[in-house]
Amino acid sequence: MAGEIETMAGIIWNKLIGQERIRSVFDSAFENGTLGHAYLLCGDAGSGKFAAAFDLAQALLCLSDTQKPCGECVSCKKVKKYSHSDFHVIMPVVLEREHKSSDGKLSDAGWKLLSEIVLNRIEEPYALRSFSSIPSIPVEWVKEVTHAIMRGPLEGGRNVVIMDSVDLMAKEAANAMLKTLEEPPAGTVMILCTNRIHAVLPTIISRCQILRFG
């Protein structure tokens, strides 16, 4: 099964607060090596969806033989700094004129903004995000992550993707990752998060295991 991992101890939940049922589901799958390749985490804003996704991602990429995530190995530190080549995050943003090139694509300033937003989200996973205008998920970002998944992991045995607020993904962006979501390469784990499951495209929901946060 894509996303399947070797049998190991449960996850050390460093960022997730509460949500014992969610912990139990992931711990069991993690320990038994039966993780699915795609999960859709749904629940109210601030319920810990991103925190859970981050802890799981760091655990999957951790190099420790004893506890995962250890927070101290090279991989854990890279994940925390959003510099691990096999850890990918996508989330909605508001882009200004300087964030786009003349052809409408993301500029260097745009890519820098995306990295800064992800780092802030990692540092404060429970912070409620606010936007100056309607946010969107850049299709280029989705295509870049899709390419990285199909390319295969560079530093370890798996690729881990967090897609935050997937309900805000436009049809073009969704189409760019649907095939990858349905049939990802072995070792891929995709964790999607939403506050509004009713707004997520049915084609995305049908490809994921759904976990509801209290």
C-alpha positions as CSV (number, residue, x, y, z in Angstrom):
1,M,0.0,0.0,0.0
2,A,1.3,3.4,-0.9
3,G,2.3,5.2,2.3
4,E,2.8,2.0,4.2
5,I,5.6,2.1,6.8
6,E,7.5,-0.4,8.9
7,T,6.2,-1.4,12.3
8,M,7.3,1.0,15.0
9,A,6.3,2.6,18.3
10,G,3.6,5.2,18.5
11,I,3.9,8.9,17.6
12,I,5.3,11.5,20.0
13,W,2.6,14.3,19.7
14,N,4.6,17.5,20.3
15,K,2.2,20.0,18.8
16,L,-1.3,18.4,18.9
17,I,-3.3,19.1,22.0
18,G,-6.0,16.7,23.0
19,Q,-7.9,14.8,20.2
20,E,-7.3,11.4,21.8
21,R,-9.4,9.5,19.3
22,I,-7.4,11.0,16.4
23,R,-4.1,10.1,18.2
24,S,-5.3,6.6,18.7
25,V,-6.2,6.1,15.0
26,F,-2.8,7.4,13.8
27,D,-0.8,5.7,16.5
28,S,-2.4,2.3,15.7
29,A,-1.7,2.7,11.9
30,F,1.8,4.0,12.6
31,E,2.6,1.1,14.9
32,N,1.2,-1.5,12.6
33,G,2.6,-0.1,9.4
34,T,-0.9,0.4,7.9
35,L,-1.0,4.1,7.2
36,G,-3.1,5.0,4.2
37,H,-1.8,7.2,1.4
38,A,-4.3,10.0,1.8
39,Y,-6.2,11.5,4.8
40,L,-8.7,14.3,5.0
41,L,-8.7,15.9,8.5
42,C,-11.9,18.0,9.0
43,G,-13.1,20.1,11.9
44,D,-13.4,23.6,13.2
45,A,-10.6,26.1,12.9
46,G,-8.2,25.8,15.8
47,S,-9.1,22.2,16.5
48,G,-5.6,21.0,15.8
49,K,-5.7,19.6,12.3
50,F,-2.5,21.2,11.1
51,A,-0.8,20.4,14.4
52,A,-1.7,16.7,13.9
53,A,-0.6,16.8,10.3
54,F,2.8,18.3,11.2
55,D,3.5,15.8,14.0
56,L,2.7,12.9,11.7
57,A,4.8,14.3,8.9
58,Q,7.8,14.8,11.2
59,A,7.4,11.3,12.7
60,L,7.3,9.8,9.2
61,L,10.5,11.5,8.2
62,C,12.3,11.1,11.6
63,L,15.6,9.2,11.5
64,S,15.5,8.1,15.2
65,D,15.4,4.4,16.0
66,T,13.7,4.9,19.4
67,Q,11.0,7.6,19.3
68,K,9.4,9.5,16.4
69,P,9.6,12.4,16.0
70,C,12.7,12.8,18.1
71,G,13.0,16.5,17.3
72,E,16.8,16.2,17.3
73,C,17.9,14.4,14.2
74,V,18.8,16.1,11.0
75,S,15.5,15.2,9.4
76,C,13.4,16.5,12.2
77,K,15.3,19.8,12.3
78,K,14.9,20.2,8.5
79,V,11.1,19.5,8.7
80,K,10.8,22.2,11.4
81,K,12.7,24.7,9.2
82,Y,10.7,23.7,6.1
83,S,13.9,22.8,4.4
84,H,13.4,19.0,4.0
85,S,13.2,18.0,0.3
86,D,10.6,15.3,1.0
87,F,8.3,17.5,3.2
88,H,5.8,19.6,1.3
89,V,3.1,22.1,2.5
90,I,0.4,23.8,0.4
91,M,-2.0,26.4,1.8
92,P,-4.1,29.3,0.7
93,V,-2.4,32.7,0.4
94,V,-3.1,36.2,-0.8
95,L,-0.6,37.4,-3.4
96,E,0.1,41.0,-4.2
97,R,1.4,42.4,-7.5
98,E,5.1,42.0,-6.4
99,H,4.6,38.3,-5.8
100,K,3.9,37.7,-9.5
101,S,6.1,38.0,-12.6
102,S,5.0,39.8,-15.8
103,D,3.6,36.4,-17.1
104,G,1.4,36.0,-14.1
105,K,3.5,33.2,-12.5
106,L,5.0,33.3,-9.1
107,S,8.1,35.6,-8.8
108,D,11.0,34.9,-6.5
109,A,9.3,37.2,-4.0
110,G,6.2,35.1,-4.3
111,W,8.0,31.8,-3.6
112,K,9.7,33.5,-0.6
113,L,6.3,34.6,0.7
114,L,5.0,31.0,0.5
115,S,8.0,29.7,2.5
116,E,7.5,32.4,5.2
117,I,3.8,31.6,5.5
118,V,4.5,27.9,5.9
119,L,7.2,28.6,8.6
120,N,4.8,30.8,10.5
121,R,2.1,28.0,10.3
122,I,4.6,25.5,11.7
123,E,5.6,27.7,14.5
124,E,2.0,28.5,15.5
125,P,-0.3,25.8,14.2
126,Y,-3.2,26.9,16.3
127,A,-3.2,30.5,15.2
128,L,-6.3,31.5,13.3
129,R,-5.4,32.9,10.0
130,S,-6.9,36.1,8.6
131,F,-6.7,37.5,5.0
132,S,-6.8,41.0,3.5
133,S,-8.8,39.6,0.6
134,I,-10.0,36.3,-0.8
135,P,-7.1,33.7,-0.6
136,S,-6.3,31.0,-3.1
137,I,-3.9,28.1,-3.5
138,P,-1.5,28.9,-6.4
139,V,-1.7,26.2,-9.1
140,E,2.1,26.5,-9.6
141,W,2.6,25.4,-6.0
142,V,0.4,22.4,-6.5
143,K,2.2,21.4,-9.7
144,E,5.6,21.8,-8.0
145,V,4.6,19.5,-5.2
146,T,3.0,17.0,-7.6
147,H,6.3,17.0,-9.5
148,A,8.3,16.3,-6.3
149,I,6.0,13.4,-5.4
150,M,6.3,11.8,-8.8
151,R,10.0,12.3,-8.8
152,G,10.3,10.3,-5.6
153,P,11.9,11.1,-2.2
154,L,15.4,12.4,-2.2
155,E,16.4,12.1,1.5
156,G,14.5,9.1,2.7
157,G,11.9,6.5,1.8
158,R,8.8,8.7,1.6
159,N,7.3,12.0,0.6
160,V,4.9,13.7,3.0
161,V,2.5,16.4,1.9
162,I,0.2,18.7,4.0
163,M,-2.5,20.5,2.1
164,D,-4.1,23.0,4.4
165,S,-7.6,24.5,3.7
166,V,-8.0,22.2,0.7
167,D,-11.6,23.5,0.3
168,L,-10.1,26.7,-1.1
169,M,-8.4,24.9,-3.9
170,A,-9.7,26.0,-7.3
171,K,-10.7,23.4,-9.9
172,E,-7.5,23.9,-11.9
173,A,-5.3,23.3,-8.9
174,A,-7.4,20.3,-7.8
175,N,-7.1,18.7,-11.3
176,A,-3.3,19.2,-11.1
177,M,-3.1,16.8,-8.1
178,L,-6.1,14.4,-8.4
179,K,-4.2,11.6,-10.2
180,T,-1.4,11.9,-7.7
181,L,-3.9,11.7,-4.9
182,E,-5.5,8.7,-6.4
183,E,-2.4,6.7,-7.3
184,P,0.7,8.2,-5.5
185,P,4.1,6.5,-5.7
186,A,4.9,4.1,-2.9
187,G,5.9,5.9,0.3
188,T,3.7,8.9,-0.3
189,V,1.5,10.2,2.5
190,M,-0.9,13.1,1.8
191,I,-2.6,14.9,4.7
192,L,-5.4,17.3,3.7
193,C,-7.0,19.7,6.1
194,T,-10.3,21.5,5.9
195,N,-12.7,23.5,8.1
196,R,-15.5,23.0,5.6
197,I,-15.7,19.4,4.3
198,H,-19.0,20.3,2.5
199,A,-16.9,22.7,0.3
200,V,-14.3,20.1,-0.7
201,L,-14.6,18.6,-4.2
202,P,-16.2,15.2,-4.1
203,T,-13.4,13.9,-6.3
204,I,-11.0,14.7,-3.5
205,I,-13.1,13.4,-0.7
206,S,-13.6,10.0,-2.4
207,R,-9.8,9.5,-2.5
208,C,-9.2,10.1,1.2
209,Q,-9.8,8.5,4.6
210,I,-11.8,11.0,6.6
211,L,-10.9,11.8,10.2
212,R,-13.2,14.3,12.1
213,F,-11.8,16.5,14.8
214,G,-13.9,17.3,17.9
